[in-house]
């Protein structure tokens, strides 16, 4: 009678475990990750996986190896069953994601920041996987995911060993190799540096449009620099804010023309001189109307 009760209980456990084995919801706070009762069924099934050319084939194989080690070396049959089922799900084409460390009993968040490191490493892994690593290097991508899950599982058992153990080390090495394999488009060649514009000011006396002695020297200097090169000279005539707008517009035009004629006379090709005049509309030194500001009685010259 006692034997019947034992077998009845075992059968009930197997039935419940079989239902659990069909579950493909991983990393979502499961009530029980694995079940040692059905590990003898799920592990041999997972071990049928072989290295393949695709990511899902490689992932099934990696989880098979992880489950085998947990079973034979650590005698952790519950976790061996869990990773066997992850391998079976991957082999069947289901989406199997890396573990969330929040589902595992990982200690010492403060002060060692172990959960932070696991979370940041998972983000790094997911970024690589979603960035094309599954297709670009399926075997290495699968290895990185399985080693990450192994690291998480090890953290629950012995965090000191896990932080220096092979799972973490192999995960980091795989990630470094995956990220080195990303083809980065060659950077566009840097544009050729643009020479700064050379700026000169030719000042005029009040209500005058004839070059002063100092103004003549500035024009000669500009002509000497501009006439031998492939440049365009821009001159802008201006006036101060005394007088009417119409009068000052004409005055600024006469000043610009005086500078232009002097440049051309000094050998600057006429086609390379662009002339404009703005009167009192763009004063270098803003003032009130009627103010005789000497710095606004100017022709500005610029060229590259």
TABEL-V209706 format. One line per field, one symbol per residue. ss: DSSP state (H for helix, E for strand, C for the rest). phi: phi as a letter, one per 40 degrees, with the letter a starting at -180 (. if undefined). A space follows every 10 residues. Layout:
ss: ???
phi: ???
This chain:
ss: CHHHHHHHHH HHHHHHHHHH HCCCCCCCCC CCCCCCCCHH HHHHHHCCCC CCCCHHHHHH HHHHHHHHHH HHCCCCHHHH HHHHHHHHHH HCCCCCCCCC HHHCCCCCCC CCCHHHHHHH HHHHHHHHHH HHHHHHCHHH HHHHHHHHHH HHHHHHHCHH HHHHCHHHHH HHHHHHHHHH CCCCCCCCCC CCCCCCCEEE EEECCCCCCC CCHHHHHHHH HHHHHHCCCC CCEEEEECCC CCCCHHHHHH HHHHHHHHHH HHHHHCCCCH HHEEEEECCC CCCCCCCCCC CCCHHHCEEE EEEC
phi: .ccccccccc cccccccccc cccbcbfbfc cacbbcccdc cccdcccccb dbcbcccccd cccccccccc cccbfccccc cccccccccc ccgccbbccc cccbcbcgcb ccfccdcccc cccccccccc chcdccaccc cccccccccc dccccccacc cccbcccccc cccccdcccc ccccccccdc ccccccccba bbcbcdfbbb cccccccccc ccccccccbc bbcbbbcaac ccgccccccc cccccccccc cccccchcdd ccbbbaabgc cbcdbcbcdg cccdcccabc baab
